[in-house]
Amino acid sequence: MLGEACLNACFPRVAQVDMLKWILTLVIAIFLLGIIAPHVARFVRFGKLPGDIACRFRGRTYYLPFTTTIIFSLILLLVSRFF
């Protein structure tokens, strides 16, 4: 009861609903990305672009996908501008 009273006092009801909408949107987006990513990976070879670095250290391989990160950032920027 004490935690609920503090939550209601700290955040107005509208802010709580908005926050829940964003959390639900993020969960759905991550879920869809998890389903779509393996299928897209067969056609698009992200992670193996020029500028992506793969280092082997003590028997483990570490990937530093600089170019892939920049491309994904640009795609997300364009999508957010148009929608």
PDB file with one MODEL, atoms N, CA, C and O in Angstrom:
MODEL        1
ATOM      1  N   MET A   1       0.828  -1.196   0.000  1.00  0.00           N
ATOM      2  CA  MET A   1       0.000   0.000   0.000  1.00  0.00           C
ATOM      3  C   MET A   1       0.865   1.250   0.000  1.00  0.00           C
ATOM      4  O   MET A   1       0.560   2.226  -0.686  1.00  0.00           O
ATOM      5  N   LEU A   2       1.944   1.217   0.770  1.00  0.00           N
ATOM      6  CA  LEU A   2       2.806   2.389   0.861  1.00  0.00           C
ATOM      7  C   LEU A   2       3.464   2.688  -0.488  1.00  0.00           C
ATOM      8  O   LEU A   2       3.548   3.850  -0.887  1.00  0.00           O
ATOM      9  N   GLY A   3       3.933   1.650  -1.198  1.00  0.00           N
ATOM     10  CA  GLY A   3       4.559   1.848  -2.504  1.00  0.00           C
ATOM     11  C   GLY A   3       3.588   2.391  -3.528  1.00  0.00           C
ATOM     12  O   GLY A   3       3.952   3.233  -4.348  1.00  0.00           O
ATOM     13  N   GLU A   4       2.349   1.914  -3.487  1.00  0.00           N
ATOM     14  CA  GLU A   4       1.336   2.386  -4.425  1.00  0.00           C
ATOM     15  C   GLU A   4       0.989   3.850  -4.161  1.00  0.00           C
ATOM     16  O   GLU A   4       0.793   4.621  -5.099  1.00  0.00           O
ATOM     17  N   ALA A   5       0.914   4.232  -2.888  1.00  0.00           N
ATOM     18  CA  ALA A   5       0.614   5.621  -2.543  1.00  0.00           C
ATOM     19  C   ALA A   5       1.728   6.544  -3.025  1.00  0.00           C
ATOM     20  O   ALA A   5       1.462   7.641  -3.516  1.00  0.00           O
ATOM     21  N   CYS A   6       2.960   6.106  -2.885  1.00  0.00           N
ATOM     22  CA  CYS A   6       4.092   6.917  -3.337  1.00  0.00           C
ATOM     23  C   CYS A   6       4.081   7.044  -4.860  1.00  0.00           C
ATOM     24  O   CYS A   6       4.342   8.118  -5.403  1.00  0.00           O
ATOM     25  N   LEU A   7       3.775   5.937  -5.545  1.00  0.00           N
ATOM     26  CA  LEU A   7       3.735   5.966  -7.001  1.00  0.00           C
ATOM     27  C   LEU A   7       2.660   6.915  -7.504  1.00  0.00           C
ATOM     28  O   LEU A   7       2.894   7.680  -8.439  1.00  0.00           O
ATOM     29  N   ASN A   8       1.483   6.869  -6.890  1.00  0.00           N
ATOM     30  CA  ASN A   8       0.397   7.751  -7.310  1.00  0.00           C
ATOM     31  C   ASN A   8       0.697   9.206  -6.973  1.00  0.00           C
ATOM     32  O   ASN A   8       0.285  10.107  -7.703  1.00  0.00           O
ATOM     33  N   ALA A   9       1.406   9.445  -5.882  1.00  0.00           N
ATOM     34  CA  ALA A   9       1.727  10.814  -5.502  1.00  0.00           C
ATOM     35  C   ALA A   9       2.837  11.388  -6.386  1.00  0.00           C
ATOM     36  O   ALA A   9       2.841  12.582  -6.683  1.00  0.00           O
ATOM     37  N   CYS A  10       3.771  10.541  -6.805  1.00  0.00           N
ATOM     38  CA  CYS A  10       4.921  11.015  -7.570  1.00  0.00           C
ATOM     39  C   CYS A  10       4.592  11.233  -9.042  1.00  0.00           C
ATOM     40  O   CYS A  10       5.083  12.182  -9.652  1.00  0.00           O
ATOM     41  N   PHE A  11       3.765  10.361  -9.618  1.00  0.00           N
ATOM     42  CA  PHE A  11       3.447  10.427 -11.041  1.00  0.00           C
ATOM     43  C   PHE A  11       1.946  10.577 -11.234  1.00  0.00           C
ATOM     44  O   PHE A  11       1.174   9.798 -10.677  1.00  0.00           O
ATOM     45  N   PRO A  12       1.527  11.549 -12.003  1.00  0.00           N
ATOM     46  CA  PRO A  12       0.098  11.648 -12.303  1.00  0.00           C
ATOM     47  C   PRO A  12      -0.358  10.464 -13.149  1.00  0.00           C
ATOM     48  O   PRO A  12       0.464   9.803 -13.784  1.00  0.00           O
ATOM     49  N   ARG A  13      -1.626  10.201 -13.162  1.00  0.00           N
ATOM     50  CA  ARG A  13      -2.199   9.054 -13.871  1.00  0.00           C
ATOM     51  C   ARG A  13      -1.886   9.104 -15.369  1.00  0.00           C
ATOM     52  O   ARG A  13      -1.634   8.063 -15.976  1.00  0.00           O
ATOM     53  N   VAL A  14      -1.896  10.277 -15.963  1.00  0.00           N
ATOM     54  CA  VAL A  14      -1.618  10.408 -17.398  1.00  0.00           C
ATOM     55  C   VAL A  14      -0.190   9.971 -17.701  1.00  0.00           C
ATOM     56  O   VAL A  14       0.052   9.293 -18.700  1.00  0.00           O
ATOM     57  N   ALA A  15       0.757  10.355 -16.847  1.00  0.00           N
ATOM     58  CA  ALA A  15       2.152   9.974 -17.069  1.00  0.00           C
ATOM     59  C   ALA A  15       2.328   8.465 -16.950  1.00  0.00           C
ATOM     60  O   ALA A  15       3.121   7.872 -17.681  1.00  0.00           O
ATOM     61  N   GLN A  16       1.594   7.844 -16.035  1.00  0.00           N
ATOM     62  CA  GLN A  16       1.685   6.391 -15.883  1.00  0.00           C
ATOM     63  C   GLN A  16       1.181   5.680 -17.137  1.00  0.00           C
ATOM     64  O   GLN A  16       1.789   4.713 -17.597  1.00  0.00           O
ATOM     65  N   VAL A  17       0.079   6.159 -17.682  1.00  0.00           N
ATOM     66  CA  VAL A  17      -0.482   5.548 -18.893  1.00  0.00           C
ATOM     67  C   VAL A  17       0.466   5.742 -20.072  1.00  0.00           C
ATOM     68  O   VAL A  17       0.676   4.816 -20.855  1.00  0.00           O
ATOM     69  N   ASP A  18       1.034   6.927 -20.203  1.00  0.00           N
ATOM     70  CA  ASP A  18       1.991   7.182 -21.281  1.00  0.00           C
ATOM     71  C   ASP A  18       3.214   6.288 -21.153  1.00  0.00           C
ATOM     72  O   ASP A  18       3.718   5.768 -22.148  1.00  0.00           O
ATOM     73  N   MET A  19       3.689   6.111 -19.927  1.00  0.00           N
ATOM     74  CA  MET A  19       4.856   5.271 -19.706  1.00  0.00           C
ATOM     75  C   MET A  19       4.540   3.812 -20.057  1.00  0.00           C
ATOM     76  O   MET A  19       5.370   3.127 -20.653  1.00  0.00           O
ATOM     77  N   LEU A  20       3.357   3.340 -19.695  1.00  0.00           N
ATOM     78  CA  LEU A  20       2.967   1.972 -20.031  1.00  0.00           C
ATOM     79  C   LEU A  20       2.846   1.779 -21.537  1.00  0.00           C
ATOM     80  O   LEU A  20       3.194   0.718 -22.056  1.00  0.00           O
ATOM     81  N   LYS A  21       2.357   2.795 -22.243  1.00  0.00           N
ATOM     82  CA  LYS A  21       2.272   2.705 -23.705  1.00  0.00           C
ATOM     83  C   LYS A  21       3.660   2.570 -24.323  1.00  0.00           C
ATOM     84  O   LYS A  21       3.856   1.768 -25.237  1.00  0.00           O
ATOM     85  N   TRP A  22       4.626   3.352 -23.830  1.00  0.00           N
ATOM     86  CA  TRP A  22       5.994   3.272 -24.354  1.00  0.00           C
ATOM     87  C   TRP A  22       6.622   1.921 -24.051  1.00  0.00           C
ATOM     88  O   TRP A  22       7.294   1.344 -24.906  1.00  0.00           O
ATOM     89  N   ILE A  23       6.414   1.415 -22.853  1.00  0.00           N
ATOM     90  CA  ILE A  23       6.972   0.104 -22.487  1.00  0.00           C
ATOM     91  C   ILE A  23       6.366  -0.978 -23.373  1.00  0.00           C
ATOM     92  O   ILE A  23       7.086  -1.845 -23.867  1.00  0.00           O
ATOM     93  N   LEU A  24       5.063  -0.940 -23.578  1.00  0.00           N
ATOM     94  CA  LEU A  24       4.402  -1.914 -24.444  1.00  0.00           C
ATOM     95  C   LEU A  24       4.916  -1.813 -25.880  1.00  0.00           C
ATOM     96  O   LEU A  24       5.134  -2.834 -26.533  1.00  0.00           O
ATOM     97  N   THR A  25       5.106  -0.603 -26.370  1.00  0.00           N
ATOM     98  CA  THR A  25       5.640  -0.398 -27.718  1.00  0.00           C
ATOM     99  C   THR A  25       7.042  -0.982 -27.842  1.00  0.00           C
ATOM    100  O   THR A  25       7.355  -1.644 -28.831  1.00  0.00           O
ATOM    101  N   LEU A  26       7.885  -0.741 -26.844  1.00  0.00           N
ATOM    102  CA  LEU A  26       9.247  -1.285 -26.877  1.00  0.00           C
ATOM    103  C   LEU A  26       9.247  -2.804 -26.827  1.00  0.00           C
ATOM    104  O   LEU A  26      10.020  -3.442 -27.543  1.00  0.00           O
ATOM    105  N   VAL A  27       8.406  -3.389 -26.006  1.00  0.00           N
ATOM    106  CA  VAL A  27       8.340  -4.854 -25.911  1.00  0.00           C
ATOM    107  C   VAL A  27       7.905  -5.452 -27.244  1.00  0.00           C
ATOM    108  O   VAL A  27       8.484  -6.438 -27.701  1.00  0.00           O
ATOM    109  N   ILE A  28       6.901  -4.869 -27.863  1.00  0.00           N
ATOM    110  CA  ILE A  28       6.425  -5.379 -29.157  1.00  0.00           C
ATOM    111  C   ILE A  28       7.504  -5.212 -30.228  1.00  0.00           C
ATOM    112  O   ILE A  28       7.711  -6.113 -31.042  1.00  0.00           O
ATOM    113  N   ALA A  29       8.193  -4.069 -30.235  1.00  0.00           N
ATOM    114  CA  ALA A  29       9.251  -3.834 -31.228  1.00  0.00           C
ATOM    115  C   ALA A  29      10.398  -4.829 -31.060  1.00  0.00           C
ATOM    116  O   ALA A  29      10.899  -5.367 -32.047  1.00  0.00           O
ATOM    117  N   ILE A  30      10.814  -5.075 -29.822  1.00  0.00           N
ATOM    118  CA  ILE A  30      11.898  -6.036 -29.577  1.00  0.00           C
ATOM    119  C   ILE A  30      11.461  -7.441 -29.973  1.00  0.00           C
ATOM    120  O   ILE A  30      12.249  -8.198 -30.540  1.00  0.00           O
ATOM    121  N   PHE A  31      10.220  -7.793 -29.678  1.00  0.00           N
ATOM    122  CA  PHE A  31       9.697  -9.109 -30.047  1.00  0.00           C
ATOM    123  C   PHE A  31       9.704  -9.282 -31.565  1.00  0.00           C
ATOM    124  O   PHE A  31      10.162 -10.306 -32.073  1.00  0.00           O
ATOM    125  N   LEU A  32       9.193  -8.276 -32.291  1.00  0.00           N
ATOM    126  CA  LEU A  32       9.161  -8.363 -33.751  1.00  0.00           C
ATOM    127  C   LEU A  32      10.562  -8.389 -34.350  1.00  0.00           C
ATOM    128  O   LEU A  32      10.814  -9.102 -35.321  1.00  0.00           O
ATOM    129  N   LEU A  33      11.463  -7.617 -33.775  1.00  0.00           N
ATOM    130  CA  LEU A  33      12.844  -7.620 -34.258  1.00  0.00           C
ATOM    131  C   LEU A  33      13.483  -8.991 -34.060  1.00  0.00           C
ATOM    132  O   LEU A  33      14.238  -9.454 -34.915  1.00  0.00           O
ATOM    133  N   GLY A  34      13.184  -9.636 -32.945  1.00  0.00           N
ATOM    134  CA  GLY A  34      13.715 -10.965 -32.680  1.00  0.00           C
ATOM    135  C   GLY A  34      13.202 -12.001 -33.656  1.00  0.00           C
ATOM    136  O   GLY A  34      13.906 -12.957 -33.983  1.00  0.00           O
ATOM    137  N   ILE A  35      11.984 -11.816 -34.121  1.00  0.00           N
ATOM    138  CA  ILE A  35      11.417 -12.753 -35.097  1.00  0.00           C
ATOM    139  C   ILE A  35      11.948 -12.469 -36.496  1.00  0.00           C
ATOM    140  O   ILE A  35      12.262 -13.399 -37.239  1.00  0.00           O
ATOM    141  N   ILE A  36      12.052 -11.203 -36.860  1.00  0.00           N
ATOM    142  CA  ILE A  36      12.421 -10.823 -38.227  1.00  0.00           C
ATOM    143  C   ILE A  36      13.928 -10.910 -38.483  1.00  0.00           C
ATOM    144  O   ILE A  36      14.341 -11.242 -39.594  1.00  0.00           O
ATOM    145  N   ALA A  37      14.745 -10.622 -37.489  1.00  0.00           N
ATOM    146  CA  ALA A  37      16.197 -10.519 -37.681  1.00  0.00           C
ATOM    147  C   ALA A  37      16.845 -11.769 -38.284  1.00  0.00           C
ATOM    148  O   ALA A  37      17.643 -11.630 -39.211  1.00  0.00           O
ATOM    149  N   PRO A  38      16.544 -12.977 -37.807  1.00  0.00           N
ATOM    150  CA  PRO A  38      17.199 -14.146 -38.423  1.00  0.00           C
ATOM    151  C   PRO A  38      16.855 -14.329 -39.901  1.00  0.00           C
ATOM    152  O   PRO A  38      17.690 -14.789 -40.680  1.00  0.00           O
ATOM    153  N   HIS A  39      15.639 -13.973 -40.286  1.00  0.00           N
ATOM    154  CA  HIS A  39      15.242 -14.129 -41.687  1.00  0.00           C
ATOM    155  C   HIS A  39      15.918 -13.089 -42.574  1.00  0.00           C
ATOM    156  O   HIS A  39      16.310 -13.387 -43.702  1.00  0.00           O
ATOM    157  N   VAL A  40      16.053 -11.880 -42.066  1.00  0.00           N
ATOM    158  CA  VAL A  40      16.720 -10.813 -42.820  1.00  0.00           C
ATOM    159  C   VAL A  40      18.218 -11.087 -42.905  1.00  0.00           C
ATOM    160  O   VAL A  40      18.851 -10.730 -43.899  1.00  0.00           O
ATOM    161  N   ALA A  41      18.792 -11.710 -41.887  1.00  0.00           N
ATOM    162  CA  ALA A  41      20.231 -11.972 -41.854  1.00  0.00           C
ATOM    163  C   ALA A  41      20.672 -12.916 -42.973  1.00  0.00           C
ATOM    164  O   ALA A  41      21.838 -12.905 -43.366  1.00  0.00           O
ATOM    165  N   ARG A  42      19.754 -13.729 -43.484  1.00  0.00           N
ATOM    166  CA  ARG A  42      20.112 -14.611 -44.598  1.00  0.00           C
ATOM    167  C   ARG A  42      20.400 -13.833 -45.877  1.00  0.00           C
ATOM    168  O   ARG A  42      21.204 -14.261 -46.706  1.00  0.00           O
ATOM    169  N   PHE A  43      19.740 -12.691 -46.030  1.00  0.00           N
ATOM    170  CA  PHE A  43      19.879 -11.912 -47.267  1.00  0.00           C
ATOM    171  C   PHE A  43      20.857 -10.757 -47.128  1.00  0.00           C
ATOM    172  O   PHE A  43      21.560 -10.424 -48.082  1.00  0.00           O
ATOM    173  N   VAL A  44      20.910 -10.153 -45.970  1.00  0.00           N
ATOM    174  CA  VAL A  44      21.763  -8.988 -45.734  1.00  0.00           C
ATOM    175  C   VAL A  44      22.860  -9.397 -44.769  1.00  0.00           C
ATOM    176  O   VAL A  44      22.573  -9.918 -43.691  1.00  0.00           O
ATOM    177  N   ARG A  45      24.092  -9.172 -45.133  1.00  0.00           N
ATOM    178  CA  ARG A  45      25.231  -9.603 -44.324  1.00  0.00           C
ATOM    179  C   ARG A  45      25.752  -8.480 -43.432  1.00  0.00           C
ATOM    180  O   ARG A  45      26.920  -8.101 -43.524  1.00  0.00           O
ATOM    181  N   PHE A  46      24.883  -7.945 -42.564  1.00  0.00           N
ATOM    182  CA  PHE A  46      25.350  -6.946 -41.610  1.00  0.00           C
ATOM    183  C   PHE A  46      26.302  -7.607 -40.629  1.00  0.00           C
ATOM    184  O   PHE A  46      26.127  -8.773 -40.277  1.00  0.00           O
ATOM    185  N   GLY A  47      27.297  -6.872 -40.193  1.00  0.00           N
ATOM    186  CA  GLY A  47      28.305  -7.422 -39.293  1.00  0.00           C
ATOM    187  C   GLY A  47      29.556  -7.866 -40.033  1.00  0.00           C
ATOM    188  O   GLY A  47      30.585  -8.136 -39.415  1.00  0.00           O
ATOM    189  N   LYS A  48      29.468  -7.940 -41.346  1.00  0.00           N
ATOM    190  CA  LYS A  48      30.618  -8.324 -42.170  1.00  0.00           C
ATOM    191  C   LYS A  48      30.914  -7.261 -43.210  1.00  0.00           C
ATOM    192  O   LYS A  48      31.486  -7.547 -44.261  1.00  0.00           O
ATOM    193  N   LEU A  49      30.520  -6.035 -42.909  1.00  0.00           N
ATOM    194  CA  LEU A  49      30.760  -4.929 -43.830  1.00  0.00           C
ATOM    195  C   LEU A  49      32.170  -4.386 -43.638  1.00  0.00           C
ATOM    196  O   LEU A  49      32.776  -4.608 -42.590  1.00  0.00           O
ATOM    197  N   PRO A  50      32.705  -3.673 -44.638  1.00  0.00           N
ATOM    198  CA  PRO A  50      34.000  -3.032 -44.437  1.00  0.00           C
ATOM    199  C   PRO A  50      33.885  -2.009 -43.300  1.00  0.00           C
ATOM    200  O   PRO A  50      32.974  -1.181 -43.298  1.00  0.00           O
ATOM    201  N   GLY A  51      34.783  -2.068 -42.363  1.00  0.00           N
ATOM    202  CA  GLY A  51      34.725  -1.190 -41.197  1.00  0.00           C
ATOM    203  C   GLY A  51      34.274  -1.913 -39.949  1.00  0.00           C
ATOM    204  O   GLY A  51      34.426  -1.395 -38.843  1.00  0.00           O
ATOM    205  N   ASP A  52      33.718  -3.114 -40.109  1.00  0.00           N
ATOM    206  CA  ASP A  52      33.375  -3.947 -38.964  1.00  0.00           C
ATOM    207  C   ASP A  52      34.612  -4.759 -38.591  1.00  0.00           C
ATOM    208  O   ASP A  52      35.253  -5.361 -39.453  1.00  0.00           O
ATOM    209  N   ILE A  53      34.936  -4.771 -37.318  1.00  0.00           N
ATOM    210  CA  ILE A  53      36.169  -5.396 -36.851  1.00  0.00           C
ATOM    211  C   ILE A  53      35.839  -6.656 -36.062  1.00  0.00           C
ATOM    212  O   ILE A  53      34.931  -6.661 -35.230  1.00  0.00           O
ATOM    213  N   ALA A  54      36.583  -7.718 -36.332  1.00  0.00           N
ATOM    214  CA  ALA A  54      36.469  -8.955 -35.563  1.00  0.00           C
ATOM    215  C   ALA A  54      37.848  -9.251 -34.974  1.00  0.00           C
ATOM    216  O   ALA A  54      38.823  -9.414 -35.708  1.00  0.00           O
ATOM    217  N   CYS A  55      37.918  -9.319 -33.657  1.00  0.00           N
ATOM    218  CA  CYS A  55      39.182  -9.590 -32.967  1.00  0.00           C
ATOM    219  C   CYS A  55      39.101 -10.934 -32.256  1.00  0.00           C
ATOM    220  O   CYS A  55      38.083 -11.278 -31.655  1.00  0.00           O
ATOM    221  N   ARG A  56      40.189 -11.682 -32.336  1.00  0.00           N
ATOM    222  CA  ARG A  56      40.254 -12.940 -31.623  1.00  0.00           C
ATOM    223  C   ARG A  56      41.230 -12.784 -30.471  1.00  0.00           C
ATOM    224  O   ARG A  56      42.382 -12.401 -30.672  1.00  0.00           O
ATOM    225  N   PHE A  57      40.763 -13.086 -29.248  1.00  0.00           N
ATOM    226  CA  PHE A  57      41.581 -12.914 -28.058  1.00  0.00           C
ATOM    227  C   PHE A  57      41.315 -14.070 -27.110  1.00  0.00           C
ATOM    228  O   PHE A  57      40.193 -14.264 -26.644  1.00  0.00           O
ATOM    229  N   ARG A  58      42.355 -14.828 -26.834  1.00  0.00           N
ATOM    230  CA  ARG A  58      42.277 -15.981 -25.923  1.00  0.00           C
ATOM    231  C   ARG A  58      41.173 -16.962 -26.309  1.00  0.00           C
ATOM    232  O   ARG A  58      40.423 -17.431 -25.453  1.00  0.00           O
ATOM    233  N   GLY A  59      41.081 -17.263 -27.579  1.00  0.00           N
ATOM    234  CA  GLY A  59      40.135 -18.264 -28.050  1.00  0.00           C
ATOM    235  C   GLY A  59      38.710 -17.762 -28.239  1.00  0.00           C
ATOM    236  O   GLY A  59      37.831 -18.541 -28.607  1.00  0.00           O
ATOM    237  N   ARG A  60      38.464 -16.494 -27.999  1.00  0.00           N
ATOM    238  CA  ARG A  60      37.129 -15.931 -28.185  1.00  0.00           C
ATOM    239  C   ARG A  60      37.171 -14.891 -29.299  1.00  0.00           C
ATOM    240  O   ARG A  60      38.187 -14.226 -29.503  1.00  0.00           O
ATOM    241  N   THR A  61      36.078 -14.760 -30.002  1.00  0.00           N
ATOM    242  CA  THR A  61      35.988 -13.776 -31.066  1.00  0.00           C
ATOM    243  C   THR A  61      35.076 -12.640 -30.606  1.00  0.00           C
ATOM    244  O   THR A  61      33.948 -12.871 -30.170  1.00  0.00           O
ATOM    245  N   TYR A  62      35.575 -11.424 -30.709  1.00  0.00           N
ATOM    246  CA  TYR A  62      34.815 -10.238 -30.339  1.00  0.00           C
ATOM    247  C   TYR A  62      34.548  -9.421 -31.598  1.00  0.00           C
ATOM    248  O   TYR A  62      35.461  -9.140 -32.375  1.00  0.00           O
ATOM    249  N   TYR A  63      33.284  -9.044 -31.791  1.00  0.00           N
ATOM    250  CA  TYR A  63      32.893  -8.277 -32.962  1.00  0.00           C
ATOM    251  C   TYR A  63      32.645  -6.829 -32.568  1.00  0.00           C
ATOM    252  O   TYR A  63      31.973  -6.553 -31.575  1.00  0.00           O
ATOM    253  N   LEU A  64      33.191  -5.913 -33.349  1.00  0.00           N
ATOM    254  CA  LEU A  64      32.976  -4.482 -33.162  1.00  0.00           C
ATOM    255  C   LEU A  64      32.387  -3.940 -34.463  1.00  0.00           C
ATOM    256  O   LEU A  64      33.128  -3.499 -35.342  1.00  0.00           O
ATOM    257  N   PRO A  65      31.067  -3.971 -34.592  1.00  0.00           N
ATOM    258  CA  PRO A  65      30.412  -3.613 -35.867  1.00  0.00           C
ATOM    259  C   PRO A  65      30.192  -2.108 -36.018  1.00  0.00           C
ATOM    260  O   PRO A  65      29.064  -1.629 -35.902  1.00  0.00           O
ATOM    261  N   PHE A  66      31.268  -1.364 -36.276  1.00  0.00           N
ATOM    262  CA  PHE A  66      31.168   0.088 -36.399  1.00  0.00           C
ATOM    263  C   PHE A  66      30.309   0.508 -37.593  1.00  0.00           C
ATOM    264  O   PHE A  66      29.396   1.320 -37.439  1.00  0.00           O
ATOM    265  N   THR A  67      30.584  -0.022 -38.750  1.00  0.00           N
ATOM    266  CA  THR A  67      29.852   0.362 -39.961  1.00  0.00           C
ATOM    267  C   THR A  67      28.392  -0.061 -39.873  1.00  0.00           C
ATOM    268  O   THR A  67      27.504   0.696 -40.265  1.00  0.00           O
ATOM    269  N   THR A  68      28.138  -1.247 -39.368  1.00  0.00           N
ATOM    270  CA  THR A  68      26.769  -1.723 -39.220  1.00  0.00           C
ATOM    271  C   THR A  68      25.987  -0.824 -38.274  1.00  0.00           C
ATOM    272  O   THR A  68      24.821  -0.525 -38.531  1.00  0.00           O
ATOM    273  N   THR A  69      26.611  -0.390 -37.186  1.00  0.00           N
ATOM    274  CA  THR A  69      25.952   0.493 -36.229  1.00  0.00           C
ATOM    275  C   THR A  69      25.592   1.829 -36.870  1.00  0.00           C
ATOM    276  O   THR A  69      24.504   2.358 -36.644  1.00  0.00           O
ATOM    277  N   ILE A  70      26.498   2.368 -37.662  1.00  0.00           N
ATOM    278  CA  ILE A  70      26.227   3.641 -38.337  1.00  0.00           C
ATOM    279  C   ILE A  70      25.077   3.484 -39.330  1.00  0.00           C
ATOM    280  O   ILE A  70      24.205   4.350 -39.404  1.00  0.00           O
ATOM    281  N   ILE A  71      25.066   2.401 -40.086  1.00  0.00           N
ATOM    282  CA  ILE A  71      23.998   2.175 -41.069  1.00  0.00           C
ATOM    283  C   ILE A  71      22.653   2.009 -40.366  1.00  0.00           C
ATOM    284  O   ILE A  71      21.657   2.591 -40.797  1.00  0.00           O
ATOM    285  N   PHE A  72      22.611   1.220 -39.288  1.00  0.00           N
ATOM    286  CA  PHE A  72      21.356   1.060 -38.545  1.00  0.00           C
ATOM    287  C   PHE A  72      20.891   2.382 -37.959  1.00  0.00           C
ATOM    288  O   PHE A  72      19.691   2.658 -37.945  1.00  0.00           O
ATOM    289  N   SER A  73      21.803   3.194 -37.478  1.00  0.00           N
ATOM    290  CA  SER A  73      21.432   4.503 -36.935  1.00  0.00           C
ATOM    291  C   SER A  73      20.832   5.393 -38.014  1.00  0.00           C
ATOM    292  O   SER A  73      19.843   6.085 -37.772  1.00  0.00           O
ATOM    293  N   LEU A  74      21.420   5.378 -39.194  1.00  0.00           N
ATOM    294  CA  LEU A  74      20.881   6.179 -40.302  1.00  0.00           C
ATOM    295  C   LEU A  74      19.510   5.684 -40.740  1.00  0.00           C
ATOM    296  O   LEU A  74      18.623   6.487 -41.031  1.00  0.00           O
ATOM    297  N   ILE A  75      19.333   4.376 -40.787  1.00  0.00           N
ATOM    298  CA  ILE A  75      18.029   3.817 -41.159  1.00  0.00           C
ATOM    299  C   ILE A  75      16.974   4.221 -40.132  1.00  0.00           C
ATOM    300  O   ILE A  75      15.881   4.648 -40.502  1.00  0.00           O
ATOM    301  N   LEU A  76      17.293   4.090 -38.853  1.00  0.00           N
ATOM    302  CA  LEU A  76      16.345   4.479 -37.810  1.00  0.00           C
ATOM    303  C   LEU A  76      16.044   5.971 -37.846  1.00  0.00           C
ATOM    304  O   LEU A  76      14.912   6.384 -37.593  1.00  0.00           O
ATOM    305  N   LEU A  77      17.048   6.780 -38.157  1.00  0.00           N
ATOM    306  CA  LEU A  77      16.837   8.220 -38.280  1.00  0.00           C
ATOM    307  C   LEU A  77      15.863   8.522 -39.413  1.00  0.00           C
ATOM    308  O   LEU A  77      14.939   9.318 -39.243  1.00  0.00           O
ATOM    309  N   LEU A  78      16.064   7.892 -40.564  1.00  0.00           N
ATOM    310  CA  LEU A  78      15.174   8.116 -41.706  1.00  0.00           C
ATOM    311  C   LEU A  78      13.758   7.631 -41.422  1.00  0.00           C
ATOM    312  O   LEU A  78      12.787   8.301 -41.773  1.00  0.00           O
ATOM    313  N   VAL A  79      13.641   6.477 -40.792  1.00  0.00           N
ATOM    314  CA  VAL A  79      12.316   5.955 -40.461  1.00  0.00           C
ATOM    315  C   VAL A  79      11.603   6.870 -39.486  1.00  0.00           C
ATOM    316  O   VAL A  79      10.407   7.119 -39.633  1.00  0.00           O
ATOM    317  N   SER A  80      12.325   7.377 -38.483  1.00  0.00           N
ATOM    318  CA  SER A  80      11.694   8.253 -37.496  1.00  0.00           C
ATOM    319  C   SER A  80      11.300   9.594 -38.089  1.00  0.00           C
ATOM    320  O   SER A  80      10.336  10.211 -37.634  1.00  0.00           O
ATOM    321  N   ARG A  81      12.027  10.054 -39.095  1.00  0.00           N
ATOM    322  CA  ARG A  81      11.690  11.338 -39.738  1.00  0.00           C
ATOM    323  C   ARG A  81      10.437  11.233 -40.604  1.00  0.00           C
ATOM    324  O   ARG A  81       9.666  12.187 -40.711  1.00  0.00           O
ATOM    325  N   PHE A  82      10.237  10.064 -41.223  1.00  0.00           N
ATOM    326  CA  PHE A  82       9.101   9.911 -42.126  1.00  0.00           C
ATOM    327  C   PHE A  82       7.830   9.450 -41.437  1.00  0.00           C
ATOM    328  O   PHE A  82       6.737   9.635 -41.972  1.00  0.00           O
ATOM    329  N   PHE A  83       7.953   8.851 -40.259  1.00  0.00           N
ATOM    330  CA  PHE A  83       6.761   8.352 -39.567  1.00  0.00           C
ATOM    331  C   PHE A  83       6.592   9.106 -38.321  1.00  0.00           C
ATOM    332  O   PHE A  83       5.649   8.856 -37.571  1.00  0.00           O
TER     333      PHE A  83
ENDMDL
END
